[in-house]
Amino acid sequence: MKKISALILALALLVSVIPVAYAANATPNTTTLTTTVPSATYVLNIPADQTVTFGATSTYIGNVTITDSKNFAEGKNVDVTVEYAPFAAEAEGISTTIPYTLYQTNGTQKSGNLSTALASGKKMTFRGNADGTVDEKTKFSTGNTTGVTMESLMVSIQSKDWGKALAGDYKSTITFTSEIVVA
């Protein structure tokens, strides 16, 4: 009987130690990972101020590009919103305006270019790349063609709109507003 009591006592002692040992091993061993996401930076280049010649139905004004981009990735893009209004007379008393359409084109000569209208308020997207940059030039689609690289903006004024304008100096401002966006 003493042997059985001793055996039961030894088993009871062993069972009471196991949860303590298990609890000691249940303490989590952790690894903490940290990272820092730096601010993305870029330089937005827009066309310089220009004069549109009277009667010209198309005038190429240059391109919108991004240079010196850093800390981007796929899905982190730059959107550039383009806003403009018709030419308005600078002198008081002249109420006429000269409407125009802004086009994205893949060249600087009229024949053979692909183009698409860029309505005021529309965005151009410069795509982020895995190498940490964004595309220097934006792309557009026209008809069945997608992914056309924009080489220039073109101002298109219909001849009849030139004919309706009273004599005087006119001005229009194109505003380019850029922001970093996550696709």
C-alpha positions, 0 to 999 in steps of 0.5 A: 500500500505504501508503494501505491501511495508513494506512486500516486504522490509522485504522479500528483507531484509530476502533474502539478509541475507540468502546467508550470513548465507549460506556462513557462514555455507558452511565453511568446518569443517575438520579433518586431519588424519596423520600416519607414516609408519616405515621402515621395518627391517629384518635379512637375514640368509644365509648358511655358507661357506662349502666344497663340497666333491669330487664326491658328487652328492648332498650336502645340504648346509643349508637354507636361512631364515629371522628372526627379521622382523618388520613393514611388512604387507600383500603384503610387501614382501622380495625378495632374488635373488640368483646368482651363477656360476660353480666352477672355478679352483683357479690355473692359467692354469686350464680352466675346470669348474664344473657346478652344479645346486642349488635346493630348497628342503623340507628336508635334506635327498635325498629320498622322498624330494620334490625339484625344481631347483633354476636357477642363477638369480631367486628370492625367496619370503618371504611373508609379514604377517598381524602381521607385520612379513614376513615368516621365510622360503620361499615356492616353487612349484614342479610339482602339489605341491604348497606351499612347505616350503624350509628347505635346499638348495642342490648343485647337481653335476653330476658324469660326470662333476666331471670326466671332472674336472682337478686336483686342487682347485675350488671355487664358490660363491653364492650371495644372494641379498635381497630387500623389494618389494610391491606385 
